[in-house]
């Protein structure tokens, strides 16, 4: 598999102020290396001892699945979020998520698999190495950002449950806690949030269950303590605060497809050749570039075409959007 390289056309969207400083980057690396040398466990008892506390993770960089684009700043990534459970504005998640308690956490596994039940998060992930992968994601209305996510390949986690031959899809559900998530007290969407992938999409090596970013556990506004990342989906299928994984034979419903079926299909992607009903999808602007930052062309499958195009061979992607 080839590493996506920095494209000359992307340079117009990147300003020096957006690039993580060498000093900050090296300091972070020194902290992580020290943790590795000391044998600090990234997951286990007390890995998030305080509700909402952000702590260091033990991670290993995976260059194979990392883009070479400079990442957005930690400030960008943690202050501009789509997380309707906390509100509709991009700033709401950071401002309104302090009461959310991401620890302790369990995930219930159901459906067409041999190993099902309810698992503590640390037990779910403990057998696996946490990887850092730098992914380029797109947000709504032609904005994008580059994020150094830390997590475990989704396929590796799913395989330990031994899905049966009937498992054609994987469905996910977000926690329902309106007392801690004020957006869930509104009627903006049908809660709890639900999402799904076809099983071969879920098993693709690019799909990640993220537990952190920038070498630290996820902040509440970014989906603590466990969220899905499918980078070729341009930021779609990024369900957060996952409490249920269900293997199913039939295509599961998804929240945005239920809410706006004329705009969002089950496969939920950005096709630069097909306009969204309310805006063009042909170009995008990187978050942090400012209102007048240069736009760059949107890429099919977010530039991961070589890795994932075979999943959709023979499909009419104008019909199955």
GIQUI-V494698 format. One record per pair of residues at least 4 apart in sequence whose C-alpha atoms are under 7 Angstrom apart, sorted by sequence separation. I is the first residue (numbers start at 1). J is the second residue. If there is no record, write none. Layout:
i: {I | I}
j: {J | J}
This chain:
i: {14 | 20 | 21 | 22 | 23 | 24 | 25 | 26 | 27 | 28 | 29 | 30 | 31 | 32 | 33 | 34 | 35 | 36 | 43 | 62 | 72 | 73 | 74 | 75 | 76 | 83 | 84 | 88 | 91 | 92 | 93 | 119 | 120 | 121 | 122 | 138 | 139 | 153 | 154 | 155 | 156 | 159 | 163 | 177 | 178 | 197 | 198 | 199 | 200 | 212 | 213 | 218 | 219 | 220 | 223 | 231 | 233 | 254 | 255 | 256 | 257 | 260 | 261 | 264 | 275 | 276 | 289 | 299 | 301 | 304 | 305 | 309 | 316 | 317 | 20 | 35 | 42 | 48 | 72 | 87 | 119 | 138 | 139 | 197 | 202 | 212 | 213 | 218 | 219 | 275 | 276 | 300 | 86 | 87 | 110 | 138 | 178 | 211 | 212 | 218 | 275 | 48 | 86 | 109 | 110 | 137 | 138 | 178 | 184 | 211 | 218 | 230 | 257 | 274 | 82 | 109 | 137 | 229 | 230 | 256 | 257 | 285 | 81 | 108 | 109 | 136 | 137 | 228 | 229 | 257 | 272 | 273 | 285 | 80 | 81 | 83 | 86 | 108 | 136 | 228 | 271 | 272 | 285 | 80 | 86 | 107 | 108 | 135 | 136 | 227 | 228 | 270 | 284 | 285 | 79 | 81 | 106 | 107 | 134 | 135 | 227 | 228 | 254 | 283 | 284 | 106 | 107 | 134 | 135 | 211 | 227 | 263 | 283 | 284 | 106 | 107 | 134 | 211 | 226 | 227 | 263 | 283 | 284 | 42 | 79 | 105 | 106 | 133 | 134 | 211 | 226 | 227 | 282 | 283 | 42 | 78 | 105 | 132 | 133 | 176 | 210 | 211 | 225 | 226 | 282 | 41 | 132 | 133 | 175 | 209 | 210 | 223 | 224 | 281 | 40 | 132 | 174 | 209 | 210 | 223 | 131 | 132 | 173 | 174 | 209 | 210 | 130 | 131 | 173 | 174 | 208 | 209 | 130 | 131 | 173 | 208 | 36 | 130 | 172 | 173 | 207 | 208 | 35 | 129 | 172 | 207 | 128 | 171 | 172 | 206 | 171 | 32 | 170 | 171 | 272 | 169 | 170 | 272 | 169 | 170 | 272 | 169 | 170 | 271 | 168 | 169 | 168 | 236 | 236 | 233 | 234 | 233 | 234 | 233 | 195 | 195 | 274 | 116 | 52 | 115 | 114 | 115 | 155 | 52 | 113 | 114 | 154 | 155 | 52 | 113 | 114 | 154 | 155 | 51 | 52 | 113 | 114 | 155 | 19 | 20 | 51 | 112 | 113 | 19 | 51 | 112 | 153 | 269 | 19 | 20 | 154 | 267 | 268 | 18 | 112 | 153 | 154 | 267 | 18 | 48 | 112 | 153 | 154 | 265 | 266 | 152 | 153 | 196 | 265 | 151 | 152 | 264 | 151 | 152 | 195 | 196 | 151 | 195 | 150 | 151 | 194 | 195 | 3 | 149 | 150 | 151 | 194 | 3 | 5 | 6 | 150 | 193 | 3 | 4 | 5 | 6 | 149 | 150 | 3 | 149 | 148 | 149 | 150 | 174 | 190 | 148 | 174 | 175 | 66 | 67 | 174 | 175 | 65 | 66 | 67 | 174 | 175 | 233 | 234 | 62 | 66 | 173 | 174 | 232 | 233 | 60 | 61 | 62 | 63 | 172 | 173 | 189 | 232 | 59 | 60 | 61 | 62 | 173 | 59 | 60 | 61 | 172 | 173 | 232 | 59 | 72 | 172 | 72 | 171 | 172 | 71 | 72 | 170 | 171 | 71 | 170 | 171 | 71 | 170 | 44 | 169 | 170 | 43 | 169 | 100 | 167 | 168 | 169 | 99 | 100 | 167 | 168 | 169 | 171 | 167 | 168 | 169 | 43 | 166 | 97 | 59 | 137 | 86 | 87 | 136 | 85 | 86 | 87 | 135 | 138 | 139 | 85 | 86 | 137 | 138 | 85 | 137 | 84 | 85 | 100 | 102 | 97 | 102 | 97 | 94 | 93 | 113 | 108 | 109 | 110 | 111 | 112 | 107 | 108 | 109 | 110 | 111 | 112 | 106 | 107 | 108 | 109 | 110 | 111 | 141 | 142 | 81 | 144 | 142 | 143 | 144 | 145 | 142 | 143 | 144 | 145 | 78 | 142 | 143 | 144 | 78 | 143 | 59 | 57 | 56 | 57 | 56 | 57 | 55 | 56 | 54 | 55 | 54 | 54 | 54 | 52 | 52 | 76 | 18 | 13 | 13 | 15 | 14 | 13 | 13 | 13 | 12 | 13 | 13 | 10 | 9}
j: {18 | 24 | 25 | 26 | 27 | 28 | 29 | 30 | 31 | 32 | 33 | 34 | 35 | 36 | 37 | 38 | 39 | 40 | 47 | 66 | 76 | 77 | 78 | 79 | 80 | 87 | 88 | 92 | 95 | 96 | 97 | 123 | 124 | 125 | 126 | 142 | 143 | 157 | 158 | 159 | 160 | 163 | 167 | 181 | 182 | 201 | 202 | 203 | 204 | 216 | 217 | 222 | 223 | 224 | 227 | 235 | 237 | 258 | 259 | 260 | 261 | 264 | 265 | 268 | 279 | 280 | 293 | 303 | 305 | 308 | 309 | 313 | 320 | 321 | 25 | 40 | 47 | 53 | 77 | 92 | 124 | 143 | 144 | 202 | 207 | 217 | 218 | 223 | 224 | 280 | 281 | 305 | 92 | 93 | 116 | 144 | 184 | 217 | 218 | 224 | 281 | 55 | 93 | 116 | 117 | 144 | 145 | 185 | 191 | 218 | 225 | 237 | 264 | 281 | 90 | 117 | 145 | 237 | 238 | 264 | 265 | 293 | 90 | 117 | 118 | 145 | 146 | 237 | 238 | 266 | 281 | 282 | 294 | 90 | 91 | 93 | 96 | 118 | 146 | 238 | 281 | 282 | 295 | 91 | 97 | 118 | 119 | 146 | 147 | 238 | 239 | 281 | 295 | 296 | 91 | 93 | 118 | 119 | 146 | 147 | 239 | 240 | 266 | 295 | 296 | 119 | 120 | 147 | 148 | 224 | 240 | 276 | 296 | 297 | 120 | 121 | 148 | 225 | 240 | 241 | 277 | 297 | 298 | 57 | 94 | 120 | 121 | 148 | 149 | 226 | 241 | 242 | 297 | 298 | 58 | 94 | 121 | 148 | 149 | 192 | 226 | 227 | 241 | 242 | 298 | 58 | 149 | 150 | 192 | 226 | 227 | 240 | 241 | 298 | 58 | 150 | 192 | 227 | 228 | 241 | 150 | 151 | 192 | 193 | 228 | 229 | 150 | 151 | 193 | 194 | 228 | 229 | 151 | 152 | 194 | 229 | 58 | 152 | 194 | 195 | 229 | 230 | 58 | 152 | 195 | 230 | 152 | 195 | 196 | 230 | 196 | 58 | 196 | 197 | 298 | 196 | 197 | 299 | 197 | 198 | 300 | 198 | 199 | 300 | 198 | 199 | 199 | 268 | 269 | 268 | 269 | 269 | 270 | 270 | 237 | 239 | 318 | 161 | 98 | 161 | 161 | 162 | 202 | 100 | 161 | 162 | 202 | 203 | 101 | 162 | 163 | 203 | 204 | 101 | 102 | 163 | 164 | 205 | 70 | 71 | 102 | 163 | 164 | 71 | 103 | 164 | 205 | 321 | 72 | 73 | 207 | 320 | 321 | 72 | 166 | 207 | 208 | 321 | 73 | 103 | 167 | 208 | 209 | 320 | 321 | 208 | 209 | 252 | 321 | 208 | 209 | 321 | 209 | 210 | 253 | 254 | 210 | 254 | 210 | 211 | 254 | 255 | 64 | 210 | 211 | 212 | 255 | 65 | 67 | 68 | 212 | 255 | 66 | 67 | 68 | 69 | 212 | 213 | 67 | 213 | 213 | 214 | 215 | 239 | 255 | 214 | 240 | 241 | 133 | 134 | 241 | 242 | 133 | 134 | 135 | 242 | 243 | 301 | 302 | 131 | 135 | 242 | 243 | 301 | 302 | 130 | 131 | 132 | 133 | 242 | 243 | 259 | 302 | 130 | 131 | 132 | 133 | 244 | 131 | 132 | 133 | 244 | 245 | 304 | 132 | 145 | 245 | 146 | 245 | 246 | 146 | 147 | 245 | 246 | 147 | 246 | 247 | 148 | 247 | 122 | 247 | 248 | 122 | 248 | 180 | 247 | 248 | 249 | 180 | 181 | 248 | 249 | 250 | 252 | 249 | 250 | 251 | 126 | 249 | 181 | 150 | 231 | 181 | 182 | 231 | 181 | 182 | 183 | 231 | 234 | 235 | 182 | 183 | 234 | 235 | 183 | 235 | 183 | 184 | 220 | 224 | 220 | 225 | 221 | 221 | 221 | 247 | 243 | 244 | 245 | 246 | 247 | 243 | 244 | 245 | 246 | 247 | 248 | 243 | 244 | 245 | 246 | 247 | 248 | 279 | 281 | 221 | 284 | 283 | 284 | 285 | 286 | 284 | 285 | 286 | 287 | 221 | 285 | 286 | 287 | 222 | 287 | 215 | 215 | 215 | 216 | 216 | 217 | 216 | 217 | 216 | 217 | 217 | 218 | 219 | 219 | 220 | 288 | 288 | 285 | 286 | 289 | 289 | 289 | 293 | 294 | 294 | 295 | 296 | 296 | 296}
